[in-house]
Every structure is written in C-alpha cells, then in structure tokens.
Amino acid sequence: MRLLSLALLAGVALAQDAAYWAGLAAKSKNGVIKLDSEAYEAILAGPDREYSVVVELTAMGSQFKCQPCHDFRPAFELLSNSWRRQPVHERDHHFFASLDFTDGQAVFQKLGLTTAPTVQFHPALSGPNKSNKLGVVTHDLNRAGLSAPAFHAFLKSHLPHFEIHVPFNPLPLIFTALAAAVGAIAVYALWDQLLPLIQSRILWGTGSLVLILTFTSGYMWNKIKNAPYVQMGDGGKMNWIAGGFQNQLGMESQVIGGIYGLLALSIIALSVLVPAQTSPGKQRVGVYLWLGILVVVFGILMRIFRIKNGGYPFWILF
C-alpha cells in the first residue's frame, strides 16, 4: 500500500497532521509506522512539523543478508511498544517509523546510505515540543551496539522519560511449574532408589572433590577473565603456561586440575584403598606404587611452579 497516494486521493493533508500518523501507529501491531519513499517524505515534510520521528532505515529482505537489521529490529519494536504506554499528550507527538530498502530505494539513494540498519531522530520543528537540536541526529549503532538498552539511552536524550516495558511472557513460568511438578512426582516415585544415593559418602565425596579441583585449578578465573586456551610465544612456539602469577591459560588450568586430581587420588589410595587389602604383599606394592605416583606428580607440579616463578630458590625433583 502506498500511504501517500491513498491519502491524497482521500484529500488528507499529511504534512503536519500528527493525528493521521497517530492513527497509523495505533493500528500497527508494534506501534511502528511502515513507510515507503513518499510516506517518508510526507511524515517529515513541512517547516511547521510539531512532532518528532525516529526512523529505522533497514533491509529486512532475505536477498540482502543483513543480519544486523534482523538483530536490531526486536530492540526497535520493543522501544516503540514501550513508548505506546506514554500518556496521549506525549505519545502522539513522537512516532516510530521504519523504511525498508525494498520500499524506499529513492530515499536510500538520496541520503547516500550504503549500509543498514541506520536510525535517525528527526526533532520537532515547531510548537511546544520544538527541539533545540539543529537537525537530524543519527544513532551510532556501530559504537553503541544493537541492544535495546543502548537504543533506549539514545532516545532518553531526545524524548520525555519513559521506561522499557518488556511484555510478560507466561511460558517460562508455566514450564518451570510443570518441570517442578514432574520433578516432585519423580522424586516421590523413586524415593527408595534415590535415598541411598543421597546418603552415599562416595557420591558426596566425589562431588566435593570435583568442585574443589574446579576452583583451585583456576577454571573460574579463566571464565571471569576470558583467558585464551594457549598463546603464541617467541619464534611461533605454542605456549600453554603463562609466566607470572597474574596470568593463566586455559590449557594450563586443565593440566593443573589433572595434577591436583592425581595427588588427591594418591592420598585417597594410600589412606583408604591400600589398607583395605587383606594381603600384605598387595599392601606393600600398593604403598610403593601410589607413593611413587605421589612423589613424581608433586615434582611435576613444583616444576610448573618454578616455570611460572623463575626466582623460586629451593631444589625440586625435576
């Protein structure tokens, strides 16, 4: 539908008629007025325009392969829907509009646009809402990003204060309630099988050991700092150990976690598994084996420690 052509046929003067655009916005599902080239000129026409407009120039067609256009559209619609909750005397003096490249090639050529999306704020030119802005203000999507909060921050400097309104979605609540109910029924039905697991010292001990190794190996530090897995060293050599105490690599934390796990397993074997053997010969072999593993693995750990701290003064096994 070509908005301006129909309006002219009906004898409607569109240039400064805020009520007309307010009606189109009210009929839109998300409050966004869909434009073509003529409607774009019409909504921005005239030196006496008493309303402001934020226009999204986009290219949503699959042939354009504009992923940022699709990424930004939900944010634009969310802010438009949020603005619709404003009082009428404020709401109908600012409009959200969108012009797709397919419907407005002439406008894109006129503005010299070669990329999308582009967001422009056109302030009111007259009336009580006249802005002190000298002209069109472009939202820097490359710097600010495509998120709704960033777009909201841009609009707050041009429009009366309004909050982002996220529509209530009951599906997560329903799914959570259903999952809780199914879980409760499953626990009740399988309680006799679950109780031995809940009371198992082996299960709790294993879980505690896994958590301890995860935290002491530096895994959480890697997640927080987003540390690289490995890094390139001198001469293109791949390094998996970062020098100094303030740095760490992903592979390094995994190796350290494995070393700590072997040390813990050695202690458990010497204190629990070996004494449980009824044969003195097996006990003797177990002691030698696990004690040897303990000494060797601890030596490797101290070797890595010395690589990270070259000034370590004490003798180590390797």
N, C-alpha and C positions, 0 to 999 in steps of 0.2 A: 504494500500500500504506500503510495506516495503522499505523505501527510500534507504538504503544502498545496498540491494540486486539488485535493479534495476540499481543503479549507477555502481556497479561493473560489471554487465552484459554489460553495455554501455562502459566500460573501462574508467570510470572517476575517477580520484584520488581525493577523497573528503577531505582528512585530512586537507590540508591547502588552499583549493580552496575557497576563500571568494566570488568569483564571482558566484559560484554554489549556495551558501547559499543566496546570494543577489537575485538570480533569484527566489528561492523558496519563499523568503519573499515578493518579488514583486507580485508573483502570489496569495499570500494569501490575503483574504479579509481584514484582520485587521493587516497584517504585521507580524503575529505570525507564526513561523515555527512549524508545528506539528511533533513531534519526536516519534520514538519507541526506544527500547533498543539499537539497532545497530546504528541508526542515532544519538542518544545521544552520544555514544562513538565516532562516526565519527566527529561530529561538534566540539568536544572538544579535538580531537586527535592531537598528534604531538607537539614536543617542539618548533616548528617554527610557531605556530599559531599566525598570525598577527592581528587577530580580537578578540573582546571580545563578550561574550554571557551572557545574563541574562536568566536563565531557571526557569520556573514555573513548579514545581512538584506538581501535583494536582490529584484529584479523583472526576471526574465530574459525574460518573455513579450514577443513582438513587439508586442502591443497596448499595452504600457506605454511603449515607445520610450525605454527607459532606457539610453542609450549608456554612461554611466559604469559601470553594472552590468556590461556586457559588457567594458568596458576593464579593470575590476578583477578579474574572475573568473580570468584566467590567473595573476595575481600570487597570489591566494588559493590556487589549486590548486598552484602551484609551491612555496609555503611549506609547504603540507600534505604534499606529496610529500617535501620536504626533511626534514620532521620525522619521517617514517616511517623514516628511516635511523638514528634515535637508538636507543640500547640499550633493550631491552624495559622495564626497570625505570623508565626515564624516559618512553618513548614512550606507554605505556599509562596514564599519569597526566595526560595532556593530549590533548584532542581538537579537531579542526577540524570544524565543522558549519555547514550552510547551510540557511536557511529562506527559501523563495521566497514572495512575496506571495500567489501563487495558492494555496499550501498552508497559509498561516498568516495569513489576514486578521485573525483574532481577536487574534493576538499583536501585529500592527502597530497595531491599534486600542488595545490595552491599553498599549502603550509610547508611543502618541501620535506614531508615526512618519508623516511625510508625504513624506519623500524617501528615496531609496535610491541607492547602497548605504550601509548602516551596519554597522560592525564593532564588536562589543562583546566584551571579555575578561571572563570570569567566573572569578575566582580560586577555588582550593580552599578549602573552609570548615572542614576538619578534617584530621587526620592529619599525617604528616611533611611534606607539601607545602603545608600551610596558609600562605596569604599574609598579609602584614601590611597588604594593601590592605583598605580598609573596605567596598568594594563593587565594582560593575561599573565597568570602565574602558572608555570609548569612544575608538576610534582616530579622530582628527580627519583625515578624508580630504580635506576642503576645504583644509586648511593643508598637510598632508604630501604630498598627491598620491596617485595611484593606482598607483604603481610598486611592484615587488617589494622593492627596497632600502628604501624608506620603510616599508613594512609590516614588513619584517624588523627594522628599527631599533625599531619599536614593540614587537614580540614579544620582543626581546632583554632588555627591561627587566622582563619577566614570566616568562620561561621560561629553563631552562638553556641555555647557549650552544650554538648549532648554526649551521651554515653553509648558505647557499643552494646547493642542488645542481641544476645545470642538466643535464638528461639529454643524453647525447651524440647529436648528430644527424649521421649519416654522409653525408647528401645533399650538403651543401656541399663536403665533401672529395671525394666521387665526381664531382660536377660540375666541380670545379676540376681534378681529374686528367684527366677526359675533355677539358676545354677545352684543357689543356696539351698533351695528345697530339694533338688535332686541329690545334692551332696549329703544333706541331712538324712534322707531316706537310705542312701547307700551306706552311710556310716552305721545307721541303725541295723540294717540288714546284715552287714559284715562285721559287726562289733566283736563277735567271738574270734574272728580271724585277725582283726586289727589290734586287739588288746595286747597280744604277745609282742607284736612289732613295736607298739608304743612303749612297752616296758623293757624292750631289749637294750641292754647295756652296750652291745656291739654296735647296734644301729646308731644310738646317740653318740657313742664314742667316735664312730666313723664320721658322722656328720659334723661333730665339733672339730675333728682334726682337719676336715676339708675346709671349713671356714677359717680356721687358724692359719692354714697354709695359704689360703687365698689372700688374706690380709697381710701376713708377714712377708710374702714374696713380692709385694709391690703391685699386685694386679689392680687394686683400687686406685693407686697413684697414677697408673697408666691410663685408666679410664677417665680420670679427672683432668689430667694434663694432655690427654690425647697423644701420648708418646708414640713415635714411629716404631715399627717392629724391628727394623735393622737400619743401619745408616752406612753411607759410603765413607771410607777412610782414605788415607793417603795412597796414591797410586791406583785408585779404583778398587781397593780391597774392601770387602764387605765386613763390617764390624757388628757384633751383636752385644758387645759390652761397652757401655758408655763410661768414660772416665769421670772420676769425681763423685762426690756424694749427692750432688744436686741434680744429677741426670740419671736416666734409666731408659732402657729399651724394652720393647715388648718381649722379644725372644729371651732377653736376659732374665726377666721376671719369671718366665716359664721354666728356665733352667734352674734358677734359684728355688722355685717352688718344688721342682722334682728332687733337688738335693735335700731340701728340708724334709720331704716326704720319705726319702730313703733313710735319713737319720732317725726320723720318728719310728719307721718300721723296724730299724735295727734295735732301738731301745725296747720296743714292744716285744720283739722276738726274744731278746735276752732276758727280759723280766717276766714274760708270760709263756711264750711258746717253748723255749728250751727247758725250763723247769718242769713243764708238763710231760716231757719224755720220760718213759719208765726205764729205758736202757742207759746206763752210764756212758757207754760208748757214743750213743747218739747225742747225749747231752754235751759230751766233750767236743764232738765235731760241730755241733750247733754253736757252742761258745766260740770256737776258733773262727768259724765261718762268719757269723754275724759281727763279732768283734773286729775281724779284718775288714768287713764292709764298712763298719762304723769309722774306723781309722782312715781308710782310703777316701771315703766320701767326705769326711770332715777335712781332710787335707786338700781335696779339690775345692771345697768351699773357701778355705783360707787362701788358696791360690787366687781365686777370683777376687777375694777381698784385697789382696795385695796388688792386683792389676788395677783396681779402682783407686787404691791408695798406695802410690809408689813409695811413700815415706814410712811404711809400716816397718819397724825396726827388728821384729822378732823372727826367729827361724821358723820355717814351715816345712811340711813334709815334702812338697814338690817344688 
